[in-house]
Amino acid sequence: MITRIGIVAGEIWQLLEANDIMSLKNIVIKLDRPEYLILMSVGWLSREGHIVVDEEDGSFKVSLREKRKAEEMSR
């Protein structure tokens, strides 16, 4: 199972590299993977400090921490 979580985490990372910020719902739609596996992978990436998850109007927005820092520094 840990291998599957890692693979999906990599897919999430690539998706966020291409799209900056995405809703969790759109990540589930784009990846066409089981939702439970995506949620585990998001949790893993979040715990490792690779992504940021923000709640916004009842929806969760996900972004890469590195891109977030770069955007904040350019302001």
C-alpha positions in Angstrom: 0.0 0.0 0.0 2.8 2.4 0.8 4.1 2.1 -2.7 0.7 2.9 -4.2 0.5 6.0 -1.9 3.9 7.1 -3.0 3.1 6.7 -6.7 -0.1 8.8 -6.3 1.8 11.3 -4.3 4.1 11.7 -7.2 1.2 12.1 -9.6 -0.3 14.8 -7.3 3.1 16.6 -7.2 3.3 16.6 -11.1 -0.3 17.9 -11.3 0.4 20.7 -8.9 3.6 21.6 -10.8 1.6 22.1 -13.9 -1.4 23.9 -12.2 -0.1 25.8 -9.2 -3.2 25.6 -7.0 -6.0 23.1 -7.3 -9.1 22.1 -5.4 -9.0 18.7 -3.8 -12.1 17.8 -5.8 -10.4 18.6 -9.1 -7.3 16.5 -8.1 -9.6 13.6 -7.6 -11.3 14.2 -11.0 -8.0 14.7 -12.9 -6.1 11.7 -11.4 -8.9 9.1 -11.8 -7.6 7.2 -8.8 -9.6 6.0 -5.7 -10.4 9.0 -3.5 -9.1 7.2 -0.4 -5.7 6.8 -2.1 -5.6 10.4 -3.1 -6.5 11.5 0.4 -3.8 9.3 1.9 -1.2 10.8 -0.5 -2.3 14.3 0.2 -1.9 13.6 3.9 1.6 12.2 3.4 2.7 15.1 1.2 1.3 17.6 3.7 2.9 15.8 6.7 6.3 15.8 4.9 5.9 19.6 4.3 5.8 19.4 0.5 2.3 20.8 0.0 0.0 23.3 1.7 -3.7 22.6 2.1 -6.0 25.5 2.8 -9.8 25.5 3.5 -11.7 28.1 1.5 -15.5 28.3 1.6 -15.9 24.7 2.4 -13.5 23.6 -0.3 -9.9 22.5 0.1 -7.2 24.1 -2.0 -3.9 22.4 -2.5 -0.5 23.9 -3.6 3.1 23.0 -3.6 4.9 24.7 -0.7 7.9 25.7 -2.9 5.7 27.6 -5.4 3.8 29.2 -2.5 7.0 30.5 -1.1 8.2 31.9 -4.4 4.9 33.7 -4.9 5.0 35.2 -1.5 8.6 36.4 -2.0 7.7 38.1 -5.3 5.1 40.3 -3.7 
